Amino acid sequence: MRMILITFTAMTICSAGASAADAKAGQEVFTKSCKSCHGADGSGNPAIAKMMKVDLKSLGSADVQALSDGDLGKIVTDGKGKMKPVKTVSGTAVDNVVAYVRTLKK
């Protein structure tokens, strides 16, 4: 019985670690799919903001960081305001991008 409990605990720990979002992988996706509008550091591309006549909030700002992971993921997949959905980012990649955005907190 003890061996079964140890095995079950180990499997639970391993599966929890395997499903954790990967900020480094998220940075790679961000660079390919988000950087042109949001800038390399998440502070926003002024030329895009001017062209679209929007105020691009820094992704590290308190306002953006206060959003839940689910809300951030929904913005990536569904868009928000003038931002269109990012169709090239889905599944685990969305979670990874959200994890990367969390690293931009100021």
WORA-V21814 format. One record per residue. N is the residue number from 1. RES is the residue in one small letter. SS is DSSP state (A for helix, B for strand, O for the rest). BURIAL is 1 if it has 9 or more other ideal C-beta (glycine too) atoms within 8 Angstrom, else 0. D_CENTER is the distance of its C-alpha to the mean C-alpha in Angstrom with 2 decimals. Layout:
BEGIN
N | RES | SS | BURIAL | D_CENTER
N | RES | SS | BURIAL | D_CENTER
END
This chain:
BEGIN
1 | m | O | 0 | 41.20
2 | r | A | 0 | 39.73
3 | m | A | 0 | 38.51
4 | i | A | 0 | 36.77
5 | l | A | 0 | 35.02
6 | i | A | 0 | 33.93
7 | t | A | 0 | 32.67
8 | f | A | 0 | 30.75
9 | t | A | 0 | 29.14
10 | a | A | 0 | 28.18
11 | m | A | 0 | 26.70
12 | t | A | 0 | 24.64
13 | i | A | 0 | 23.29
14 | c | A | 0 | 22.53
15 | s | A | 0 | 20.75
16 | a | A | 0 | 18.58
17 | g | A | 0 | 17.61
18 | a | A | 0 | 17.04
19 | s | O | 0 | 14.52
20 | a | O | 0 | 12.35
21 | a | O | 1 | 8.83
22 | d | O | 0 | 9.41
23 | a | A | 1 | 7.85
24 | k | A | 0 | 10.62
25 | a | A | 1 | 9.99
26 | g | A | 1 | 6.41
27 | q | A | 1 | 8.52
28 | e | A | 0 | 10.97
29 | v | A | 1 | 9.10
30 | f | A | 1 | 7.96
31 | t | A | 1 | 11.65
32 | k | A | 0 | 13.02
33 | s | A | 1 | 11.38
34 | c | O | 1 | 10.17
35 | k | A | 1 | 12.42
36 | s | A | 0 | 15.54
37 | c | A | 1 | 14.76
38 | h | A | 1 | 12.44
39 | g | O | 1 | 14.36
40 | a | O | 0 | 13.94
41 | d | O | 0 | 13.31
42 | g | O | 1 | 11.26
43 | s | O | 0 | 14.64
44 | g | O | 1 | 15.28
45 | n | O | 1 | 17.87
46 | p | A | 0 | 21.15
47 | a | A | 0 | 22.82
48 | i | A | 1 | 20.27
49 | a | A | 1 | 20.41
50 | k | A | 0 | 24.19
51 | m | A | 0 | 24.51
52 | m | A | 0 | 22.52
53 | k | O | 0 | 24.14
54 | v | O | 0 | 21.06
55 | d | O | 0 | 19.83
56 | l | O | 1 | 16.35
57 | k | O | 0 | 15.08
58 | s | O | 1 | 13.65
59 | l | O | 1 | 9.98
60 | g | O | 1 | 11.68
61 | s | O | 1 | 14.25
62 | a | A | 0 | 15.39
63 | d | A | 0 | 14.99
64 | v | A | 1 | 11.27
65 | q | A | 1 | 10.81
66 | a | O | 0 | 13.30
67 | l | O | 0 | 11.29
68 | s | O | 0 | 10.63
69 | d | A | 0 | 7.59
70 | g | A | 0 | 9.54
71 | d | A | 0 | 10.08
72 | l | A | 1 | 6.66
73 | g | A | 1 | 6.38
74 | k | A | 0 | 9.94
75 | i | A | 1 | 9.67
76 | v | A | 1 | 7.88
77 | t | A | 1 | 10.58
78 | d | A | 0 | 13.37
79 | g | O | 1 | 13.18
80 | k | B | 0 | 14.68
81 | g | O | 0 | 17.92
82 | k | O | 0 | 18.60
83 | m | B | 0 | 15.12
84 | k | O | 0 | 15.63
85 | p | O | 0 | 13.44
86 | v | O | 1 | 11.76
87 | k | O | 0 | 14.07
88 | t | O | 0 | 13.42
89 | v | O | 1 | 9.97
90 | s | O | 0 | 10.72
91 | g | O | 0 | 11.21
92 | t | A | 0 | 9.77
93 | a | A | 1 | 7.85
94 | v | A | 1 | 5.57
95 | d | A | 1 | 5.39
96 | n | A | 1 | 5.26
97 | v | A | 1 | 2.66
98 | v | A | 1 | 1.56
99 | a | A | 1 | 4.79
100 | y | A | 1 | 5.34
101 | v | A | 1 | 5.01
102 | r | A | 1 | 7.19
103 | t | O | 0 | 9.44
104 | l | O | 1 | 10.32
105 | k | O | 0 | 12.14
106 | k | O | 0 | 15.69
END
